[in-house]
């Protein structure tokens, strides 16, 4: 398809899982490398170093030279309060930063909806006290289309200046539908769409990254709920669109 590398998921139910041995992980990482593809990022659900497989995955990344490991999410739950979740998240993040230092792998915090880090401002709050050498931020404008994550694109990059390491690439729009509560009420449903059709202005955003001197990875997320052939064709369309803009 023309991609340069892989952002590899290690998650229950996928080809690689957190409980896999280091030997199996290393074998898979080298399999990708032998096919001429980079492996700059491994994506996980880890929020604490004590979780099953956390140290093993960090160790496998360190042994094979994978520079980044994307962490999981700290969900926002009103009954817990933001302050308590933030304190819990910082404790968990500290343990993962320590693993990263041990194995030479930088953990990344992704901007994601329904968490305490949906946008740049709240992500910056979470990483306060950690240096950009210890932890990075994985910006995701497609996720920021959510009502809890949107903020001015330019200001967002200013807020996390120095922490930006990877940019997630996808797009979404919203469909208005009647709410179940009753008449004359509406809900908005998010729908994943090709990069040149959604609410994220990728022409503007890529220009913004260029002006800021960004030279890092763009990680494409193909969340299309279609058959494999259609998903592949749409993803190739997305890649061609971005390459043309670049």
C-alpha positions as CSV (number, residue, x, y, z in Angstrom):
1,X,0.0,0.0,0.0
2,X,3.0,2.3,0.4
3,X,3.3,2.8,4.1
4,X,6.7,3.1,5.7
5,X,6.0,1.3,8.9
6,X,3.6,-0.1,11.4
7,X,2.0,1.2,14.6
8,X,1.5,-2.3,16.1
9,X,-1.3,-3.1,18.5
10,X,-0.6,-5.4,21.4
11,X,-4.0,-6.0,22.9
12,X,-6.2,-9.0,24.0
13,X,-7.7,-10.7,21.0
14,X,-5.1,-9.3,18.5
15,X,-2.2,-11.1,16.8
16,X,0.0,-10.1,19.7
17,X,-1.3,-10.0,23.3
18,X,0.1,-8.7,26.6
19,X,0.6,-12.2,27.9
20,X,2.9,-13.3,25.1
21,X,6.5,-14.1,25.8
22,X,9.3,-11.7,25.1
23,X,10.6,-14.1,22.6
24,X,7.4,-14.2,20.6
25,X,7.2,-10.4,20.6
26,X,10.8,-10.0,19.5
27,X,10.2,-12.5,16.7
28,X,7.2,-10.6,15.5
29,X,9.0,-7.2,15.6
30,X,11.9,-8.6,13.6
31,X,9.4,-10.2,11.1
32,X,8.2,-6.6,10.4
33,X,11.7,-5.3,10.1
34,X,12.8,-8.0,7.6
35,X,10.1,-6.8,5.3
36,X,11.6,-3.4,5.1
37,X,9.1,-1.7,7.4
38,X,9.9,0.5,10.4
39,X,8.3,-0.3,13.8
40,X,8.4,3.1,15.6
41,X,5.4,2.6,17.8
42,X,3.8,-0.3,19.8
43,X,0.3,0.5,21.0
44,X,-0.9,-0.9,24.3
45,X,-3.6,-0.5,27.0
46,X,-1.1,-0.2,29.9
47,X,-1.9,2.3,32.6
48,X,0.4,0.8,35.3
49,X,3.7,-1.1,35.3
50,X,2.1,-3.8,37.4
51,X,-0.2,-5.0,34.6
52,X,0.3,-8.3,32.9
53,X,2.9,-8.0,30.2
54,X,3.9,-4.4,30.7
55,X,7.5,-5.0,31.6
56,X,7.8,-7.8,29.0
57,X,6.5,-5.5,26.2
58,X,8.8,-2.6,27.2
59,X,11.8,-5.1,27.3
60,X,11.0,-6.4,23.8
61,X,10.7,-2.9,22.5
62,X,14.0,-2.0,24.1
63,X,15.8,-5.1,22.7
64,X,14.6,-4.4,19.1
65,X,15.0,-0.6,19.1
66,X,11.3,0.4,19.1
67,X,11.4,4.0,20.4
68,X,7.8,4.6,21.4
69,X,5.1,2.7,23.4
70,X,1.6,4.2,23.4
71,X,-0.1,3.8,26.8
72,X,-3.7,3.1,27.6
73,X,-6.3,5.6,28.8
74,X,-7.3,7.0,32.1
75,X,-11.1,7.1,31.8
76,X,-13.1,9.9,33.3
77,X,-15.8,8.8,35.8
78,X,-17.8,11.6,37.5
79,X,-18.4,9.5,40.6
80,X,-14.6,9.4,41.2
81,X,-14.0,13.1,40.5
82,X,-11.4,14.4,38.1
83,X,-8.9,15.2,40.9
84,X,-8.8,11.6,42.2
85,X,-8.5,10.1,38.8
86,X,-5.7,12.6,38.0
87,X,-3.8,11.6,41.1
88,X,-4.2,7.9,40.2
89,X,-3.2,8.5,36.6
90,X,0.0,10.3,37.7
91,X,1.0,7.4,40.0
92,X,0.4,4.9,37.2
93,X,2.3,7.1,34.7
94,X,5.2,7.4,37.0
95,X,5.6,3.6,37.1
96,X,5.5,3.4,33.3
97,X,8.0,6.2,32.9
98,X,10.3,4.2,35.1
99,X,10.0,1.2,32.8
100,X,10.6,3.4,29.9
101,X,13.9,4.7,31.4
102,X,14.9,1.2,32.2
103,X,14.5,-0.1,28.7
104,X,15.1,3.0,26.6
105,X,11.5,3.3,25.3
106,X,9.5,6.5,25.6
107,X,5.8,6.1,26.8
108,X,3.3,8.2,24.9
109,X,0.0,9.6,26.1
110,X,-2.7,9.7,23.4
111,X,-5.4,12.3,23.2
112,X,-8.6,10.2,23.4
113,X,-12.3,10.9,24.2
114,X,-14.0,10.0,27.4
115,X,-10.7,10.2,29.3
116,X,-9.0,12.8,31.5
117,X,-6.8,13.6,28.5
118,X,-9.2,14.2,25.6
119,X,-7.4,17.3,24.4
120,X,-4.0,19.0,24.6
121,X,-4.8,21.1,27.6
122,X,-5.8,18.3,29.9
123,X,-3.1,16.0,28.6
124,X,-0.6,18.7,29.5
125,X,-2.1,18.8,33.0
126,X,-1.5,15.0,33.4
127,X,2.2,15.1,32.3
128,X,3.0,18.1,34.6
129,X,6.1,17.1,36.6
130,X,7.4,14.8,33.8
131,X,9.9,16.1,31.3
132,X,9.6,15.7,27.5
133,X,12.5,13.3,27.8
134,X,10.4,11.0,30.0
135,X,7.0,11.0,28.3
136,X,5.6,12.2,25.0
137,X,2.2,13.1,23.7
138,X,0.4,11.4,20.8
139,X,-1.8,14.0,19.3
140,X,-5.0,12.8,17.6
141,X,-7.2,15.5,15.9
142,X,-9.7,12.8,14.8
143,X,-10.3,11.9,18.5
144,X,-10.5,15.6,19.4
145,X,-13.6,15.9,17.2
146,X,-15.4,14.5,20.3
147,X,-17.2,17.2,22.3
148,X,-14.9,16.7,25.3
149,X,-11.6,17.0,23.3
150,X,-12.0,19.8,20.8
151,X,-9.9,22.9,21.2
152,X,-8.2,25.3,18.9
153,X,-5.7,23.3,16.8
154,X,-2.9,25.9,17.0
155,X,-3.3,26.6,20.7
156,X,-3.3,22.9,21.4
157,X,0.1,22.4,19.8
158,X,1.4,25.4,21.7
159,X,0.2,23.9,25.0
160,X,2.1,20.7,24.5
161,X,5.1,22.3,23.0
162,X,8.1,20.0,23.5
163,X,6.0,16.9,24.2
164,X,4.7,16.2,20.7
165,X,6.1,12.9,19.3
166,X,3.4,11.2,17.1
167,X,0.3,12.3,15.3
168,X,-2.7,10.0,14.8
169,X,-4.4,10.4,11.4
170,X,-8.1,9.8,10.9
171,X,-11.2,11.8,10.4
172,X,-14.8,11.9,11.5
173,X,-18.1,13.7,11.0
174,X,-21.3,13.8,13.0
175,X,-24.8,12.7,12.1
176,X,-27.8,14.3,13.9
177,X,-30.4,11.7,15.1
178,X,-33.4,11.9,17.4
179,X,-32.6,11.3,21.0
180,X,-34.3,8.5,22.9
181,X,-35.4,10.9,25.7
182,X,-38.3,12.4,23.8
183,X,-39.4,14.6,20.9
184,X,-37.6,17.8,19.9
185,X,-34.3,16.5,21.4
186,X,-31.3,15.5,19.3
187,X,-28.1,13.5,19.7
188,X,-25.0,13.6,17.5
189,X,-23.4,10.3,16.5
190,X,-19.8,10.3,15.4
191,X,-18.9,8.4,12.2
192,X,-15.4,7.7,10.8
193,X,-15.0,9.0,7.3
194,X,-12.1,9.4,4.8
195,X,-9.5,12.0,5.6
196,X,-10.8,14.5,3.0
197,X,-14.4,14.4,4.1
198,X,-14.6,15.0,7.9
199,X,-14.5,17.7,10.5
200,X,-10.7,17.7,10.8
201,X,-9.2,20.1,8.3
202,X,-6.1,18.1,7.4
203,X,-4.9,20.6,4.8
204,X,-4.7,23.2,7.6
205,X,-3.4,20.7,10.3
206,X,-0.5,19.4,8.2
207,X,0.4,23.0,7.3
208,X,0.4,23.8,11.0
209,X,2.7,20.9,11.7
210,X,5.0,21.9,8.9
211,X,5.2,25.5,10.3
212,X,6.2,24.1,13.7
213,X,8.9,22.0,12.2
214,X,7.3,18.6,13.0
215,X,9.3,15.7,11.4
216,X,7.7,12.8,13.4
217,X,5.4,9.9,12.5
218,X,1.9,10.1,11.1
219,X,0.0,7.0,12.3
220,X,-3.1,6.2,10.2
221,X,-6.1,4.6,12.1
222,X,-8.5,2.9,9.7
223,X,-11.6,2.5,11.9
224,X,-13.9,1.9,8.9
225,X,-16.6,-0.6,9.6
226,X,-16.6,-2.2,6.2
227,X,-15.2,-5.3,4.5
228,X,-11.5,-5.7,4.2
229,X,-11.4,-4.8,0.5
230,X,-13.3,-1.5,1.0
231,X,-11.3,-0.7,4.1
232,X,-8.0,-1.3,2.3
233,X,-9.1,0.9,-0.7
234,X,-10.2,3.7,1.6
235,X,-7.0,3.6,3.6
236,X,-4.9,3.7,0.4
237,X,-7.0,6.7,-0.6
238,X,-6.2,8.4,2.7
239,X,-2.5,7.7,2.3
240,X,-2.5,9.1,-1.3
241,X,-4.4,12.2,0.0
242,X,-1.8,12.9,2.7
243,X,1.2,12.2,0.4
244,X,-0.2,14.7,-2.1
245,X,-0.6,17.3,0.6
246,X,2.9,16.7,1.9
